[in-house]
Amino acid sequence: MATTGGANAFVLNITELQNTVTTASGLTPFDTLSAQIGQIEQMVIVDEKRIAVDTISVYTSGATIQVVDPINIGATGGLTIAGTTVYGGTGGSSGTGGTGPIGPTGPTGGFGGAVTQSLIPDTGLAYDLGSLAFPFRSGYFGTGTVYIGTGAISADSEGNISFMNGFGVTTQATTGATGPGGDIGPTGTQGPMGSSVNTGATGYTGATGATGATGATGADSTVTGPTGPTGATGPTGATGATGPTGATGATGPTGATGWTGPTGTASTVTGPTGPTGPSVSISNISAINQAAGTTVSLNTVRAYMSSVGALWIGSNTGSNINIYGQAAWYVYGATPTSTQITLTSLNSLTSASGTPGVGERGDLVIAIVTDITNNATYRITGQQVGTHIYFNYSIIIEQLG
């Protein structure tokens, strides 16, 4: 190993190992040189070509040591540089050096092939895609969105274009109305005249033109011409319309009544029989009951009115039925009332409504109910026929459907 340094020669300092001062004062130049050579002999192992010290430092403070020959580090030895140790046996790294200077800009590269990642510029609003002089021919985009400033343009899978402004309002692009027609262009140049050799067929004769105006009357002649023959008699004119009828004269006096004629013989001929009138069926009307508490029945239902005006309804089939409907009371001296009727799993007679509380002859209750089990609708009418002291209601059942 050798050291260089010009006027400021570098000296190997082995004070950490030898604890020897290289620049002791009071020594002669020969003694100093001898001491330095002795120190070097102790530092260098000639056969192994290596320095036998732990630390190499500069002799002159502030200067550096430049190594111009390779340093051989043994298999178990190491060299520590700026806190990082390099071992001869492992070939360890000496640490990452500082970043070198930036090289010159290379030539502009070409761009082509398939793109496998997003194209994102390193600086916003700094680069263009094409130019006015060198535009792209076509651009193909999917159903994504093209953003221009704060606005956006997008298309769905059917090609419908939508525009969205910076406030989030979207407008659907539609075909505008057809603009007005342009002006008619000038008439083109007339073509050459056709051949006169082959005459075409004569066209149809046009309609006769209008009669021209009558010419001016000539001057009076002094010579009378001969009288012409008498013309034929013209046809007789149509008969004129009949005139209006005159007013009716006054009625004459009534004549005397004549004698009554004899009675005619009775006719033995019977006139035709008239058409048969519509029939009335009473099969859907129950008997009328005029005794309170007596039951009347019709088809699938039965009912009676109690002496206090309560309506009772039961099944007339021997099986349970379901009854739904409404009832209304019209009682003298009271406001009309109504109630809803709901009787499920009905068999025996059951009260369908409350009592009116007051009464008078002519008081009325009307109930419309439906037996949903047998799909039949009934009207049940009860009316008081007794005085308000003795309640006595008549009742009748009618099947409506």
Secondary structure, 3 states (H helix, E strand, C coil): CCCCCCCCCCCCCCHHHHCCCCCCCCCCHHHHHHHHHHHHHHHEECCCCEECCCCCCCCCCCCCCCCCCCCCCCCCCEEEECCEEEECCCCCCCCCCCCCCCCCCCCCCCCCCCCCCCCCCCCCCCCCCCCCCCCCCCCCCCCCEEEECCEEEEECCCCCEEEECCCCCEEECCCCCCCCCCCCCCCCCCCCCCCCCCCCCCCCCCCCCCCCCCCCCCCCCCCCCCCCCCCCCCCCCCCCCCCCCCCCCCCCCCCCCCCCCCCCCCCCCCCCCCCCCCCCCCCCECCCECCCCCCEEECCEEEEECCCCCEEEEECCCCCEEEEEEEEEECCCCCCEEEEEEEEEECCCEECCCCCCCCCCCCEEEEEEEECCCCEEEEEEEEECCCCCCCCEEEEEEECC
